[in-house]
Amino acid sequence: MKNMTIHSRLKQTLLLAGLLIFTVSAATARDYNVGERLPSAPAKSAGKTAPAATPSTTSATTYKEITWDDLMPKNWDPMAPLKGLKLDNLRDGDPRAIEALEKIREAWSNAPIEPALNGARIRLPGFVIPLDKVGDKVREFLFVPYFGACIHTPPPPSNQIIHVTVSKPITGMRTMDTMWVSGVMHAGKVDTEMGQAGYQLKAEVVVPYK
């Protein structure tokens, strides 16, 4: 992907370690999991592959399939805090880079949600980050649009993180497994050690992505 080249070239700076994550996520989301088109095989983590896919029990008449772009208000610009800043001129430790990074972190933590999704019954594919794994069972996890979010990279904007809870523990879920999640979406921030979620979702169906 063309944005990966940019990210690789500039990732050493303190600013771009967090700043370009959204640039990468936009491309990754389009290629992986926003519902526009998904690869025939989900992205692989180092030394691991996603679990074998199983048929989805969700119904198009029950849940509305959405994309990660739908979670962002149309008029919201995630890069607004950086307008006028020439990124190519910044170097490691540059005070301007540190200041800009703090600005965008604050802006992303307070990223607006799409109010139309509050109470909506949705279906969405993405990557999971278990939060309360006890043994082999998970009741709570973060759902993110691209591989490595909150794990290998700084958290994406809060409107690109969903806090998911399930009534029945899920067995065998691993970090960065790719899943389809269906349920009722709610507005409301949740702070976790892995990132701040702008949405909450009570999952009714969670199945491996196919």
N, CA and C atoms as a LAMMPS dump frame, in Angstrom:
ITEM: TIMESTEP
0
ITEM: NUMBER OF ATOMS
630
ITEM: BOX BOUNDS ff ff ff
-5.0000000000000000e+02 5.0000000000000000e+02
-5.0000000000000000e+02 5.0000000000000000e+02
-5.0000000000000000e+02 5.0000000000000000e+02
ITEM: ATOMS id mol type element x y z
1 1 1 N 0.843 -1.194 0
2 1 2 C 0 0 0
3 1 3 C 0.876 1.24 0
4 2 1 N 0.463 2.275 -0.685
5 2 2 C 1.312 3.447 -0.83
6 2 3 C 1.555 4.137 0.497
7 3 1 N 0.577 4.134 1.422
8 3 2 C 0.758 4.802 2.692
9 3 3 C 1.757 4.087 3.585
10 4 1 N 1.963 2.787 3.356
11 4 2 C 2.921 2.055 4.152
12 4 3 C 4.326 2.564 3.907
13 5 1 N 4.636 3.002 2.696
14 5 2 C 5.957 3.541 2.386
15 5 3 C 6.199 4.813 3.171
16 6 1 N 5.215 5.674 3.219
17 6 2 C 5.33 6.914 3.987
18 6 3 C 5.539 6.608 5.451
19 7 1 N 4.745 5.672 5.971
20 7 2 C 4.854 5.33 7.386
21 7 3 C 6.224 4.769 7.71
22 8 1 N 6.751 3.905 6.856
23 8 2 C 8.055 3.299 7.093
24 8 3 C 9.158 4.351 7.087
25 9 1 N 9.042 5.306 6.187
26 9 2 C 10.103 6.321 6.037
27 9 3 C 10.156 7.276 7.218
28 10 1 N 9.026 7.568 7.835
29 10 2 C 8.977 8.611 8.848
30 10 3 C 8.703 8.11 10.259
31 11 1 N 8.573 6.823 10.447
32 11 2 C 8.109 6.297 11.727
33 11 3 C 9.076 6.538 12.877
34 12 1 N 10.338 6.904 12.612
35 12 2 C 11.304 7.096 13.668
36 12 3 C 11.059 8.376 14.46
37 13 1 N 10.356 9.315 13.911
38 13 2 C 10.121 10.555 14.639
39 13 3 C 9.042 10.344 15.683
40 14 1 N 9.155 11.043 16.778
41 14 2 C 8.169 10.919 17.851
42 14 3 C 6.78 11.286 17.369
43 15 1 N 6.71 12.298 16.523
44 15 2 C 5.412 12.72 16.025
45 15 3 C 4.758 11.631 15.197
46 16 1 N 5.481 11.125 14.222
47 16 2 C 4.865 10.208 13.271
48 16 3 C 4.642 8.821 13.835
49 17 1 N 5.261 8.526 14.969
50 17 2 C 4.974 7.254 15.619
51 17 3 C 3.499 7.149 15.95
52 18 1 N 2.895 8.291 16.276
53 18 2 C 1.461 8.282 16.535
54 18 3 C 0.663 8.91 15.422
55 19 1 N 1.231 9.879 14.769
56 19 2 C 0.505 10.661 13.783
57 19 3 C 0.09 9.861 12.565
58 20 1 N 0.987 9.063 12.015
59 20 2 C 0.684 8.375 10.767
60 20 3 C -0.155 7.125 10.96
61 21 1 N -0.464 6.795 12.202
62 21 2 C -1.272 5.61 12.434
63 21 3 C -2.615 5.748 11.741
64 22 1 N -3.192 6.954 11.771
65 22 2 C -4.483 7.109 11.112
66 22 3 C -4.333 7.005 9.599
67 23 1 N -3.22 7.513 9.077
68 23 2 C -2.979 7.388 7.645
69 23 3 C -2.907 5.921 7.261
70 24 1 N -2.16 5.145 8.045
71 24 2 C -2.047 3.725 7.786
72 24 3 C -3.394 3.042 7.989
73 25 1 N -4.1 3.44 9.053
74 25 2 C -5.363 2.764 9.347
75 25 3 C -6.376 2.985 8.242
76 26 1 N -6.371 4.166 7.64
77 26 2 C -7.329 4.432 6.579
78 26 3 C -7.105 3.482 5.405
79 27 1 N -5.819 3.302 5.042
80 27 2 C -5.516 2.382 3.944
81 27 3 C -5.787 0.945 4.348
82 28 1 N -5.383 0.586 5.578
83 28 2 C -5.568 -0.78 6.035
84 28 3 C -7.029 -1.106 6.169
85 29 1 N -7.788 -0.154 6.678
86 29 2 C -9.219 -0.381 6.835
87 29 3 C -9.868 -0.624 5.485
88 30 1 N -9.486 0.148 4.481
89 30 2 C -10.074 -0.039 3.157
90 30 3 C -9.738 -1.426 2.614
91 31 1 N -8.494 -1.895 2.886
92 31 2 C -8.061 -3.163 2.32
93 31 3 C -8.498 -4.364 3.155
94 32 1 N -8.646 -4.17 4.459
95 32 2 C -8.88 -5.311 5.322
96 32 3 C -10.32 -5.475 5.779
97 33 1 N -10.93 -4.402 6.289
98 33 2 C -12.085 -4.729 7.092
99 33 3 C -13.17 -3.684 7.232
100 34 1 N -13.28 -2.732 6.376
101 34 2 C -14.372 -1.787 6.537
102 34 3 C -15.607 -2.224 5.784
103 35 1 N -15.61 -3.419 5.276
104 35 2 C -16.78 -3.919 4.579
105 35 3 C -16.786 -3.566 3.105
106 36 1 N -15.826 -2.752 2.645
107 36 2 C -15.74 -2.442 1.217
108 36 3 C -15.167 -3.641 0.471
109 37 1 N -14.044 -4.151 0.962
110 37 2 C -13.489 -5.376 0.396
111 37 3 C -12.49 -5.942 1.389
112 38 1 N -12.595 -7.212 1.66
113 38 2 C -11.717 -7.904 2.578
114 38 3 C -10.92 -8.946 1.8
115 39 1 N -9.658 -9.163 2.161
116 39 2 C -8.878 -10.176 1.461
117 39 3 C -9.446 -11.562 1.713
118 40 1 N -9.124 -12.491 0.822
119 40 2 C -9.646 -13.84 0.987
120 40 3 C -9.097 -14.503 2.227
121 41 1 N -7.895 -14.068 2.664
122 41 2 C -7.338 -14.559 3.92
123 41 3 C -7.057 -13.367 4.809
124 42 1 N -7.502 -13.372 6.078
125 42 2 C -7.244 -12.252 6.974
126 42 3 C -5.754 -12.039 7.186
127 43 1 N -5.4 -10.819 7.635
128 43 2 C -3.999 -10.506 7.882
129 43 3 C -3.433 -11.432 8.942
130 44 1 N -2.138 -11.765 8.815
131 44 2 C -1.495 -12.689 9.736
132 44 3 C -0.629 -11.931 10.724
133 45 1 N -0.62 -12.389 11.966
134 45 2 C 0.307 -11.866 12.944
135 45 3 C 1.564 -12.712 12.878
136 46 1 N 2.641 -12.232 13.531
137 46 2 C 3.909 -12.935 13.452
138 46 3 C 3.78 -14.324 14.058
139 47 1 N 3.99 -15.327 13.221
140 47 2 C 3.972 -16.693 13.695
141 47 3 C 2.589 -17.25 13.954
142 48 1 N 1.531 -16.472 13.704
143 48 2 C 0.18 -16.953 13.98
144 48 3 C -0.72 -16.629 12.798
145 49 1 N -1.746 -17.406 12.666
146 49 2 C -2.763 -17.116 11.673
147 49 3 C -4.096 -17.013 12.368
148 50 1 N -5.013 -16.315 11.741
149 50 2 C -6.343 -16.197 12.312
150 50 3 C -7.012 -17.563 12.305
151 51 1 N -7.993 -17.781 13.208
152 51 2 C -8.649 -19.08 13.271
153 51 3 C -9.433 -19.37 12.006
154 52 1 N -9.689 -20.637 11.782
155 52 2 C -10.471 -21.021 10.616
156 52 3 C -11.838 -20.374 10.663
157 53 1 N -12.286 -19.882 9.52
158 53 2 C -13.566 -19.179 9.479
159 53 3 C -14.712 -20.165 9.61
160 54 1 N -15.778 -19.693 10.218
161 54 2 C -16.997 -20.476 10.338
162 54 3 C -18.134 -19.673 9.748
163 55 1 N -19.177 -20.329 9.261
164 55 2 C -20.279 -19.591 8.655
165 55 3 C -20.9 -18.614 9.633
166 56 1 N -21.209 -17.429 9.167
167 56 2 C -21.85 -16.428 10.01
168 56 3 C -23.325 -16.756 10.182
169 57 1 N -23.815 -16.526 11.413
170 57 2 C -25.231 -16.759 11.682
171 57 3 C -26.013 -15.458 11.651
172 58 1 N -25.343 -14.373 11.305
173 58 2 C -26.037 -13.097 11.254
174 58 3 C -26.867 -13.001 9.994
175 59 1 N -27.846 -12.12 10.025
176 59 2 C -28.734 -11.947 8.886
177 59 3 C -28.734 -10.496 8.472
178 60 1 N -28.732 -10.268 7.169
179 60 2 C -28.741 -8.902 6.654
180 60 3 C -29.991 -8.161 7.096
181 61 1 N -31.072 -8.899 7.374
182 61 2 C -32.314 -8.258 7.805
183 61 3 C -32.284 -7.928 9.292
184 62 1 N -31.329 -8.515 10.037
185 62 2 C -31.239 -8.294 11.471
186 62 3 C -30.229 -7.206 11.806
187 63 1 N -29.078 -7.241 11.127
188 63 2 C -28.005 -6.294 11.398
189 63 3 C -27.648 -5.525 10.129
190 64 1 N -27.325 -4.26 10.313
191 64 2 C -26.859 -3.452 9.19
192 64 3 C -25.341 -3.545 9.129
193 65 1 N -24.812 -4.015 8.007
194 65 2 C -23.371 -4.098 7.854
195 65 3 C -22.814 -2.707 7.575
196 66 1 N -21.875 -2.266 8.41
197 66 2 C -21.302 -0.935 8.282
198 66 3 C -19.797 -1.038 8.04
199 67 1 N -19.173 0.105 7.762
200 67 2 C -17.732 0.184 7.6
201 67 3 C -17.159 1.016 8.73
202 68 1 N -15.846 0.938 8.895
203 68 2 C -15.2 1.748 9.938
204 68 3 C -15.303 3.239 9.618
205 69 1 N -15.368 3.572 8.351
206 69 2 C -15.555 4.98 7.989
207 69 3 C -16.883 5.511 8.515
208 70 1 N -17.881 4.641 8.635
209 70 2 C -19.192 5.066 9.131
210 70 3 C -19.143 5.516 10.588
211 71 1 N -18.101 5.129 11.316
212 71 2 C -17.985 5.51 12.723
213 71 3 C -17.493 6.938 12.9
214 72 1 N -17.031 7.553 11.82
215 72 2 C -16.511 8.919 11.881
216 72 3 C -17.503 9.879 11.241
217 73 1 N -17.87 10.962 11.931
218 73 2 C -18.738 11.968 11.303
219 73 3 C -18.111 12.469 10.012
220 74 1 N -18.922 12.714 9.026
221 74 2 C -18.427 13.077 7.69
222 74 3 C -17.59 14.36 7.692
223 75 1 N -17.905 15.294 8.594
224 75 2 C -17.199 16.58 8.582
225 75 3 C -16.015 16.609 9.542
226 76 1 N -15.64 15.467 10.101
227 76 2 C -14.532 15.441 11.062
228 76 3 C -13.217 15.191 10.352
229 77 1 N -12.215 16.022 10.638
230 77 2 C -10.893 15.896 10.032
231 77 3 C -9.891 15.506 11.118
232 78 1 N -9.406 14.274 11.137
233 78 2 C -8.483 13.844 12.186
234 78 3 C -7.142 14.564 12.15
235 79 1 N -6.806 15.179 11.023
236 79 2 C -5.528 15.863 10.896
237 79 3 C -5.636 17.373 11.11
238 80 1 N -6.783 17.844 11.51
239 80 2 C -6.984 19.288 11.687
240 80 3 C -5.956 19.935 12.627
241 81 1 N -5.569 19.286 13.731
242 81 2 C -4.597 19.924 14.632
243 81 3 C -3.227 20.146 14.007
244 82 1 N -2.97 19.542 12.851
245 82 2 C -1.638 19.619 12.259
246 82 3 C -1.576 20.501 11.023
247 83 1 N -2.645 21.195 10.733
248 83 2 C -2.65 22.049 9.542
249 83 3 C -1.567 23.115 9.652
250 84 1 N -0.804 23.257 8.575
251 84 2 C 0.269 24.249 8.548
252 84 3 C 1.602 23.726 9.034
253 85 1 N 1.624 22.515 9.603
254 85 2 C 2.873 21.955 10.101
255 85 3 C 3.546 21.135 8.997
256 86 1 N 4.798 21.445 8.69
257 86 2 C 5.541 20.735 7.655
258 86 3 C 6.244 19.54 8.283
259 87 1 N 5.648 18.366 8.113
260 87 2 C 6.132 17.165 8.778
261 87 3 C 7.522 16.758 8.315
262 88 1 N 7.823 16.986 7.029
263 88 2 C 9.113 16.547 6.496
264 88 3 C 10.287 17.294 7.121
265 89 1 N 10.011 18.443 7.741
266 89 2 C 11.081 19.242 8.331
267 89 3 C 11.362 18.865 9.775
268 90 1 N 10.581 17.964 10.358
269 90 2 C 10.74 17.609 11.763
270 90 3 C 11.754 16.492 11.928
271 91 1 N 12.467 16.523 13.051
272 91 2 C 13.451 15.494 13.359
273 91 3 C 13.139 14.917 14.739
274 92 1 N 13.777 13.786 15.057
275 92 2 C 13.575 13.168 16.361
276 92 3 C 13.848 14.178 17.472
277 93 1 N 12.955 14.241 18.451
278 93 2 C 13.142 15.116 19.586
279 93 3 C 12.81 16.562 19.329
280 94 1 N 12.373 16.91 18.142
281 94 2 C 12.007 18.288 17.823
282 94 3 C 10.834 18.701 18.721
283 95 1 N 10.972 19.806 19.473
284 95 2 C 9.883 20.246 20.357
285 95 3 C 8.569 20.448 19.611
286 96 1 N 8.64 20.865 18.346
287 96 2 C 7.419 21.045 17.558
288 96 3 C 6.719 19.711 17.311
289 97 1 N 7.53 18.668 17.133
290 97 2 C 6.96 17.346 16.916
291 97 3 C 6.272 16.845 18.185
292 98 1 N 6.934 17.058 19.325
293 98 2 C 6.362 16.62 20.594
294 98 3 C 5.061 17.369 20.875
295 99 1 N 5.068 18.678 20.628
296 99 2 C 3.865 19.485 20.844
297 99 3 C 2.737 19.044 19.917
298 100 1 N 3.078 18.783 18.653
299 100 2 C 2.062 18.359 17.688
300 100 3 C 1.494 16.998 18.068
301 101 1 N 2.353 16.099 18.542
302 101 2 C 1.893 14.776 18.937
303 101 3 C 0.914 14.876 20.098
304 102 1 N 1.205 15.741 21.046
305 102 2 C 0.295 15.918 22.178
306 102 3 C -1.046 16.485 21.718
307 103 1 N -0.997 17.389 20.749
308 103 2 C -2.243 17.973 20.236
309 103 3 C -3.113 16.913 19.572
310 104 1 N -2.47 16.084 18.759
311 104 2 C -3.281 15.097 18.045
312 104 3 C -3.744 13.986 18.97
313 105 1 N -2.962 13.663 19.979
314 105 2 C -3.408 12.67 20.966
315 105 3 C -4.649 13.168 21.689
316 106 1 N -4.635 14.443 22.051
317 106 2 C -5.802 15.008 22.724
318 106 3 C -7.009 15.038 21.793
319 107 1 N -6.771 15.441 20.548
320 107 2 C -7.872 15.5 19.579
321 107 3 C -8.448 14.116 19.321
322 108 1 N -7.586 13.116 19.215
323 108 2 C -8.062 11.761 18.941
324 108 3 C -8.779 11.16 20.145
325 109 1 N -8.334 11.519 21.351
326 109 2 C -9.015 11.023 22.547
327 109 3 C -10.424 11.582 22.643
328 110 1 N -10.629 12.768 22.073
329 110 2 C -11.939 13.414 22.102
330 110 3 C -12.617 13.384 20.735
331 111 1 N -12.233 12.436 19.913
332 111 2 C -12.803 12.333 18.566
333 111 3 C -14.319 12.156 18.643
334 112 1 N -15.071 12.884 17.828
335 112 2 C -16.528 12.792 17.86
336 112 3 C -17.029 11.473 17.284
337 113 1 N -18.146 11.012 17.786
338 113 2 C -18.755 9.794 17.263
339 113 3 C -19.893 10.165 16.324
340 114 1 N -20.398 9.169 15.641
341 114 2 C -21.547 9.354 14.757
342 114 3 C -22.81 9.041 15.556
343 115 1 N -23.601 10.069 15.934
344 115 2 C -24.767 9.844 16.801
345 115 3 C -25.815 8.913 16.207
346 116 1 N -25.873 8.814 14.889
347 116 2 C -26.874 7.95 14.251
348 116 3 C -26.649 6.477 14.583
349 117 1 N -25.441 6.135 15.049
350 117 2 C -25.151 4.744 15.368
351 117 3 C -25.586 4.35 16.778
352 118 1 N -25.95 5.327 17.589
353 118 2 C -26.37 5.027 18.957
354 118 3 C -27.666 4.215 18.939
355 119 1 N -27.589 2.991 19.432
356 119 2 C -28.753 2.112 19.443
357 119 3 C -28.926 1.283 18.185
358 120 1 N -28.031 1.456 17.215
359 120 2 C -28.156 0.728 15.947
360 120 3 C -27.701 -0.719 16.108
361 121 1 N -28.359 -1.6 15.38
362 121 2 C -27.961 -3.009 15.33
363 121 3 C -27.04 -3.177 14.122
364 122 1 N -25.767 -3.404 14.397
365 122 2 C -24.769 -3.363 13.326
366 122 3 C -23.97 -4.66 13.251
367 123 1 N -23.328 -4.833 12.111
368 123 2 C -22.4 -5.94 11.875
369 123 3 C -21.134 -5.345 11.27
370 124 1 N -19.963 -5.726 11.818
371 124 2 C -18.71 -5.087 11.421
372 124 3 C -17.558 -6.081 11.578
373 125 1 N -16.62 -6.108 10.619
374 125 2 C -15.435 -6.948 10.773
375 125 3 C -14.256 -6.134 11.294
376 126 1 N -13.373 -6.771 12.044
377 126 2 C -12.212 -6.058 12.556
378 126 3 C -11.299 -6.985 13.347
379 127 1 N -10.414 -6.385 14.127
380 127 2 C -9.419 -7.11 14.907
381 127 3 C -9.727 -6.973 16.395
382 128 1 N -9.469 -8.022 17.165
383 128 2 C -9.835 -8.025 18.577
384 128 3 C -8.607 -7.891 19.474
385 129 1 N -8.837 -7.254 20.648
386 129 2 C -7.823 -7.16 21.693
387 129 3 C -8.494 -7.569 23
388 130 1 N -8.344 -8.818 23.45
389 130 2 C -8.968 -9.259 24.701
390 130 3 C -8.514 -8.41 25.886
391 131 1 N -9.461 -8.092 26.782
392 131 2 C -9.154 -7.258 27.934
393 131 3 C -9.19 -8.018 29.257
394 132 1 N -10.04 -9.007 29.36
395 132 2 C -10.22 -9.685 30.65
396 132 3 C -10.094 -11.19 30.513
397 133 1 N -9.115 -11.635 29.818
398 133 2 C -8.952 -13.06 29.543
399 133 3 C -8.663 -13.823 30.834
400 134 1 N -9.527 -14.782 31.135
401 134 2 C -9.338 -15.655 32.283
402 134 3 C -9.221 -17.079 31.763
403 135 1 N -8.025 -17.614 31.852
404 135 2 C -7.802 -18.916 31.244
405 135 3 C -7.917 -18.782 29.733
406 136 1 N -8.895 -19.472 29.164
407 136 2 C -9.109 -19.428 27.721
408 136 3 C -10.409 -18.713 27.366
409 137 1 N -10.961 -17.953 28.315
410 137 2 C -12.27 -17.331 28.118
411 137 3 C -12.179 -15.812 28.169
412 138 1 N -12.93 -15.167 27.276
413 138 2 C -12.934 -13.709 27.167
414 138 3 C -14.377 -13.195 27.217
415 139 1 N -14.629 -12.195 28.056
416 139 2 C -15.948 -11.566 28.12
417 139 3 C -15.935 -10.125 27.61
418 140 1 N -14.754 -9.579 27.444
419 140 2 C -14.63 -8.155 27.128
420 140 3 C -13.411 -7.956 26.242
421 141 1 N -13.567 -7.156 25.176
422 141 2 C -12.43 -6.909 24.296
423 141 3 C -12.609 -5.585 23.558
424 142 1 N -11.496 -5.051 23.066
425 142 2 C -11.535 -3.896 22.179
426 142 3 C -11.594 -4.403 20.749
427 143 1 N -12.279 -3.643 19.902
428 143 2 C -12.426 -3.976 18.492
429 143 3 C -11.848 -2.817 17.698
430 144 1 N -10.9 -3.095 16.8
431 144 2 C -10.175 -2.041 16.089
432 144 3 C -10.126 -2.35 14.59
433 145 1 N -9.868 -1.322 13.758
434 145 2 C -9.996 -1.491 12.307
435 145 3 C -8.778 -2.039 11.595
436 146 1 N -7.609 -2.039 12.217
437 146 2 C -6.416 -2.476 11.5
438 146 3 C -5.476 -3.256 12.41
439 147 1 N -4.694 -4.103 11.807
440 147 2 C -3.781 -4.968 12.551
441 147 3 C -2.756 -4.143 13.328
442 148 1 N -2.544 -4.496 14.596
443 148 2 C -1.524 -3.846 15.414
444 148 3 C -2.006 -2.653 16.204
445 149 1 N -3.221 -2.171 15.962
446 149 2 C -3.721 -0.999 16.681
447 149 3 C -3.722 -1.264 18.182
448 150 1 N -3.194 -0.304 18.938
449 150 2 C -3.124 -0.353 20.405
450 150 3 C -2.099 -1.363 20.911
451 151 1 N -1.522 -2.169 20.02
452 151 2 C -0.545 -3.175 20.43
453 151 3 C 0.84 -2.789 19.934
454 152 1 N 1.008 -2.725 18.62
455 152 2 C 2.296 -2.374 18.017
456 152 3 C 2.376 -0.89 17.672
457 153 1 N 1.287 -0.182 17.802
458 153 2 C 1.239 1.238 17.457
459 153 3 C 0.426 1.976 18.508
460 154 1 N 0.542 3.303 18.578
461 154 2 C -0.335 4.072 19.46
462 154 3 C -1.793 3.862 19.084
463 155 1 N -2.708 4.102 20.02
464 155 2 C -4.13 3.894 19.724
465 155 3 C -4.615 4.798 18.601
466 156 1 N -5.546 4.323 17.796
467 156 2 C -6.186 5.173 16.79
468 156 3 C -7.15 6.126 17.473
469 157 1 N -7.813 7.018 16.732
470 157 2 C -8.819 7.897 17.335
471 157 3 C -9.871 7.075 18.07
472 158 1 N -10.424 7.658 19.13
473 158 2 C -11.392 6.911 19.949
474 158 3 C -12.621 6.506 19.156
475 159 1 N -12.945 7.244 18.084
476 159 2 C -14.094 6.838 17.273
477 159 3 C -13.759 5.7 16.311
478 160 1 N -12.544 5.149 16.453
479 160 2 C -12.149 3.971 15.7
480 160 3 C -11.84 2.802 16.646
481 161 1 N -12.33 2.903 17.879
482 161 2 C -12.166 1.83 18.859
483 161 3 C -13.534 1.543 19.473
484 162 1 N -13.911 0.284 19.5
485 162 2 C -15.184 -0.133 20.086
486 162 3 C -14.903 -1.049 21.271
487 163 1 N -15.539 -0.754 22.398
488 163 2 C -15.45 -1.627 23.571
489 163 3 C -16.592 -2.633 23.491
490 164 1 N -16.25 -3.911 23.402
491 164 2 C -17.249 -4.964 23.187
492 164 3 C -17.376 -5.843 24.43
493 165 1 N -18.608 -6.123 24.82
494 165 2 C -18.868 -7.072 25.898
495 165 3 C -19.778 -8.171 25.366
496 166 1 N -19.632 -9.353 25.922
497 166 2 C -20.447 -10.495 25.521
498 166 3 C -21.065 -11.117 26.771
499 167 1 N -22.26 -11.663 26.634
500 167 2 C -22.932 -12.272 27.774
501 167 3 C -22.376 -13.659 28.081
502 168 1 N -21.901 -14.349 27.051
503 168 2 C -21.33 -15.683 27.226
504 168 3 C -19.86 -15.644 26.848
505 169 1 N -18.964 -16.109 27.718
506 169 2 C -17.531 -16.047 27.424
507 169 3 C -17.187 -16.703 26.093
508 170 1 N -16.224 -16.1 25.398
509 170 2 C -15.725 -16.637 24.131
510 170 3 C -14.445 -17.415 24.411
511 171 1 N -14.375 -18.615 23.911
512 171 2 C -13.217 -19.471 24.136
513 171 3 C -12.262 -19.416 22.946
514 172 1 N -10.967 -19.309 23.254
515 172 2 C -9.952 -19.403 22.209
516 172 3 C -9.656 -18.119 21.464
517 173 1 N -10.169 -16.982 21.913
518 173 2 C -9.906 -15.707 21.224
519 173 3 C -8.481 -15.258 21.513
520 174 1 N -7.767 -14.865 20.451
521 174 2 C -6.4 -14.39 20.586
522 174 3 C -6.283 -12.945 20.121
523 175 1 N -5.302 -12.244 20.667
524 175 2 C -5.068 -10.867 20.271
525 175 3 C -4.822 -10.767 18.771
526 176 1 N -5.539 -9.863 18.125
527 176 2 C -5.469 -9.582 16.702
528 176 3 C -6.112 -10.659 15.835
529 177 1 N -6.908 -11.547 16.438
530 177 2 C -7.757 -12.4 15.613
531 177 3 C -8.734 -11.518 14.841
532 178 1 N -9.089 -11.933 13.659
533 178 2 C -10.048 -11.185 12.848
534 178 3 C -11.43 -11.809 13.003
535 179 1 N -12.403 -10.97 13.333
536 179 2 C -13.737 -11.456 13.652
537 179 3 C -14.817 -10.594 13.009
538 180 1 N -16.003 -11.195 12.85
539 180 2 C -17.226 -10.452 12.59
540 180 3 C -17.927 -10.281 13.93
541 181 1 N -18.316 -9.053 14.251
542 181 2 C -19.045 -8.791 15.489
543 181 3 C -20.385 -8.158 15.132
544 182 1 N -21.441 -8.694 15.706
545 182 2 C -22.795 -8.173 15.474
546 182 3 C -23.454 -7.899 16.815
547 183 1 N -24.159 -6.777 16.9
548 183 2 C -24.838 -6.45 18.145
549 183 3 C -25.358 -5.037 18.132
550 184 1 N -25.656 -4.522 19.316
551 184 2 C -26.233 -3.193 19.467
552 184 3 C -25.151 -2.209 19.879
553 185 1 N -24.985 -1.16 19.082
554 185 2 C -23.976 -0.144 19.321
555 185 3 C -24.528 0.944 20.237
556 186 1 N -23.65 1.442 21.121
557 186 2 C -24.043 2.536 22.013
558 186 3 C -22.935 3.583 22.05
559 187 1 N -23.32 4.833 22.179
560 187 2 C -22.358 5.914 22.359
561 187 3 C -21.882 5.9 23.807
562 188 1 N -20.63 6.222 24.017
563 188 2 C -20.119 6.291 25.376
564 188 3 C -18.672 5.842 25.455
565 189 1 N -17.835 6.684 26.052
566 189 2 C -16.417 6.384 26.136
567 189 3 C -16.129 5.36 27.225
568 190 1 N -15.121 4.549 26.95
569 190 2 C -14.625 3.589 27.928
570 190 3 C -13.103 3.681 27.92
571 191 1 N -12.512 3.985 29.064
572 191 2 C -11.061 4.062 29.17
573 191 3 C -10.501 2.7 29.552
574 192 1 N -9.52 2.239 28.78
575 192 2 C -8.837 0.991 29.096
576 192 3 C -7.335 1.231 29.002
577 193 1 N -6.567 0.296 29.519
578 193 2 C -5.113 0.447 29.455
579 193 3 C -4.583 0.33 28.037
580 194 1 N -5.408 -0.187 27.114
581 194 2 C -4.986 -0.353 25.736
582 194 3 C -5.452 0.786 24.832
583 195 1 N -6.318 1.645 25.329
584 195 2 C -6.82 2.745 24.522
585 195 3 C -8.208 3.154 24.96
586 196 1 N -8.628 4.323 24.511
587 196 2 C -9.946 4.853 24.867
588 196 3 C -10.926 4.585 23.736
589 197 1 N -11.985 3.868 24.059
590 197 2 C -13.013 3.553 23.07
591 197 3 C -14.095 4.625 23.079
592 198 1 N -14.534 5.016 21.882
593 198 2 C -15.596 6.007 21.769
594 198 3 C -16.972 5.383 21.688
595 199 1 N -17.003 4.071 21.42
596 199 2 C -18.263 3.348 21.305
597 199 3 C -18.255 2.126 22.23
598 200 1 N -19.452 1.695 22.589
599 200 2 C -19.638 0.434 23.304
600 200 3 C -20.582 -0.443 22.476
601 201 1 N -20.348 -1.729 22.512
602 201 2 C -21.195 -2.643 21.749
603 201 3 C -21.469 -3.897 22.566
604 202 1 N -22.744 -4.212 22.705
605 202 2 C -23.141 -5.465 23.345
606 202 3 C -23.284 -6.512 22.242
607 203 1 N -22.286 -7.383 22.175
608 203 2 C -22.237 -8.344 21.077
609 203 3 C -23.263 -9.466 21.272
610 204 1 N -23.961 -9.767 20.201
611 204 2 C -24.887 -10.88 20.183
612 204 3 C -24.341 -12.054 19.383
613 205 1 N -23.494 -11.742 18.399
614 205 2 C -22.846 -12.77 17.574
615 205 3 C -21.395 -12.368 17.351
616 206 1 N -20.482 -13.275 17.646
617 206 2 C -19.057 -13.064 17.365
618 206 3 C -18.544 -14.328 16.675
619 207 1 N -18.131 -14.178 15.394
620 207 2 C -17.655 -15.329 14.631
621 207 3 C -16.37 -14.964 13.904
622 208 1 N -15.49 -15.951 13.668
623 208 2 C -14.253 -15.679 12.926
624 208 3 C -14.564 -15.095 11.554
625 209 1 N -13.726 -14.196 11.129
626 209 2 C -13.903 -13.56 9.824
627 209 3 C -13.583 -14.524 8.703
628 210 1 N -14.421 -14.536 7.706
629 210 2 C -14.195 -15.353 6.512
630 210 3 C -14.119 -14.433 5.314
